[in-house]
Structure formats: structure tokens, C-alpha cells
Amino acid sequence: MNPRAESDMPGRRISTCDPPSPGWTGKAAACRTLADIGLEDQPDVIAFVDADVRLTPDAVAASVAALRERDAALVCPWPEQKSGSVAEHLVQPLLAFSWMSTLLVPLANRSLRQSLSVACGQFLMFDAGAYREIGGHESVASSATEDLDIARALRSHGKRTVLVSGAGFVSCRMYRDWPQLREGYTRWLWSSFGGRVGTAAALAGVSIVYLLPPAAAVLGTGSTRRLGTAGYLAAVTARLCSAQSESAGRANLADLARACAHPISAALFATLVLDSRRRFARNELSWKSRPLNAPTTDVATLASTMKK
């Protein structure tokens, strides 16, 4: 998000180009500014929607209904991730696939375990009382992944967070080309796996599960080729299931093509992770042509000064 925070509330428009306070990311600071305005009238709910998200007329009402029906403190309607360029087609579906392939969502929604939290900051619907109780975005002021961490903060206070499908009423196209996509992902991927050891383990897993099987299918013989083919087809099937869930049963031939290209997607993901770690180590992280200045090796300090 641009450090420029704006509100299109009826009859009121707020704009600021002031930099975030020390210890705040730009996204969290903008959300705090909007929350301070939105909570003045003591509402029952408060929602945060990114500027590139598109909502149908009944999206907000449906999200509030889901929040109340599930007795939750936070409902996150997962937006359909739209794509246009080749890079987007290859990488964007991995957002949903990354958690759909590793998490049983109904079980995670019933749990209060922080490790089972999933959230997407593109559209967050909060119970206003619960949001106030944890201190709002101040509880995640320095986080590079504030959406996920605010869900964890709620769960740490014994409050439910729920992930639901936004298919049909929430959509988003995050990036338009490879340069935008690369800058967008490298600004935060460095923080995803808990340091060098975690990153190495994650990339080793990606290579073994998603890159080795197609290589064996093409280069191997006999049982090696058969096992490689089976592994590749399993990944393609998993990708199709993910696309089916994200689109509420409206997967199409484009989804099939993206699923078949999964080894390329996995390789691109690994490249983005390594690029993010490299840029983090060299203090070269940026967002929308603005440097994310911080000491080169202090993760906590970097997180506290990043400007989204």
C-alpha cells in the first residue's frame, strides 16, 4: 500500500503523505489511520479493503453475515486472484495453493492454534470490539505480514478467525507484469520461513516434491519415469483442486494450463524466495520505487521500518 492513506467514507475524505511513525510499516500505519476514523462512531464491525480489490454490491453484507454466523472476531474472504501476464498466470495461483495444499481449512477454522491461521489483507472483516481489544493494527505495527500476524494476535487472545471463499463477490489483480510481481513478492518473502535454515528446508521441499518428479518423468527410465510421472500428475491434480476451490467450482482450461505448468511455477517461486533473501541481505528491498531502508542483517529492525 502507498504511504498515502485515503478514505472514501460518505462525506469524508482523508489523505496524508506523512511517513509512518518509527516502528510502523506503511500498511499498518494506514490501517490505523483509517481505523481511528472508522471507530469514532463505535461501529459493530470494521473492514479493511485494498484499493485493487473489487467487491460486488453484496460482498460486505455477506462478509458480515459470515462473521456473525461463525461467531468470529475476523472473517477473511479469500479473493479470486486475477492474472493477465504470463508471470502472473504462473505465480499468482500459488497464493491459494500454498495453504490449500498444506492446511485442512475447516479444521483450521475451528482451531485457535496460531500456526493454523490464514489471512489475506486484501479484505479483512473484523468484529470491532475484538479489533479494539487487541489494540488494532498497533499489535502488528512492525510486521511485514501484518494480515497473518493480526489473525495470530486474535487467536492468542482466544478469538476465532475464519477463512472463507470470496469467489463470486471478491476479486483482485495484484500486479500487471513481472517487474511489479517481483518487487511485490521480494519485499516480504524473506520473512516467510524463519531465516536461512527454514528457507533452505522449504526450498529443498519444493524441489523434491515439485521439481524432481517432472525431471524424473522426462529424463528417467522404467520405474523412475513412472514414479516421476505419478508425482507430476499428483501436483497437477492438487493445483486443479486448488483452482476449483478458489473459483467456487468454476475452474476452466486456463486453470488446467496453469496446473500443467506447475514445475515452472515452483521454480519461479524458488527464484523469488532466493531473490528476496539476497535483496534483504544487501539492503536492496524496495516497494513502488521506494527503498525499504534498514540495517542489513537485523530482521526485527527491518520489519519495523519497512514502508509498504
Beta strands, then each sheet from edge to edge (+ up, - down):
strand 1: 5-7
strand 2: 14-16
strand 3: 45-49
strand 4: 53-55
strand 5: 74-78
strand 6: 80-81
strand 7: 123-127
strand 8: 161-165
strand 9: 170-172
strand 10: 286-287
strand 11: 290-291
sheet 1: 1+ 2-
sheet 2: 3+ 7- 5+ 8+
sheet 3: 4+ 9- 6-
sheet 4: 10+ 11-
end
